[in-house]
Amino acid sequence: MAEETPYQPLVLRLLHGISGLLAIAALISGFWVYNTYDRRFGYLRLPTLPDVQGIHGSLGLFFLISFTGLAIYSLYWGSRRLLFPDFWRRLWHRPGQPVWWVNLQRLGNTLMLLAATLAVISGRMMQEAWLPAGEVDQLWYRLHLLAWLLLLLSLVLHLSMAMQVGGRSLLLSMVKVSYRPEDSPALWLGYLRQRLADRKPR
């Protein structure tokens, strides 16, 4: 029997896909910036890119915009995919069982949000003149390096847990282009107005 592909809301797929591609591009360009100006933890023989900082900064700005939307969606509509308050109790309950892997997946999702938040905040606080001047010990740059590492590790965990919990069908569900009629972008504004109206005090 063919494995059924779960359905993911279109807005989630768009925000997740755009943010994911921008995050990967920012990770690559961020390493290129480090490889150009720092190299204290090792380096690769990469060609020199003109204005590599500008490229990384532009990718970071676009990521900030898309990630803000993804974070709002995740915290408001997708909170069931994040950590629950009783995470530690659930973590040690039936290790190796499906519920245990789902809990680890929620951990990976939450770490992705936290690492991305640290990355965008530390990145916006940096100054472009620091690295060309050799000022690689600035606090915000160190935090940005840490955020780069955490984002990379949480991305690996995020993808690993997605494969463990949902397999190939879950990954395919995030890149499908078709959507249900009730998920049409033409209806999004109406849904948002209804949500806001429901939240108003009566």
Sequence and secondary structure as in RCSB ss.txt:
>XXXX:A:sequence
MAEETPYQPLVLRLLHGISGLLAIAALISGFWVYNTYDRRFGYLRLPTLPDVQGIHGSLGLFFLISFTGLAIYSL
YWGSRRLLFPDFWRRLWHRPGQPVWWVNLQRLGNTLMLLAATLAVISGRMMQEAWLPAGEVDQLWYRLHLLAWLL
LLLSLVLHLSMAMQVGGRSLLLSMVKVSYRPEDSPALWLGYLRQRLADRKPR
>XXXX:A:secstr
         HHHHHHHHHHHHHHHHHHHHHHHHHHHHT TT        TTHHHHHHHHHHHHHHHHHHHHHHHH
HT GGGS  TTHHHHHTSSTTSHHHHHHHHHHHHHHHHHHHHHHHHHHHH  TTTTTTT TT HHHHHHHHHHHH
HHHHHHHHHHHHHHHHHHHHHHHTT     GGG GGGHHHHHHHHHHHHS  
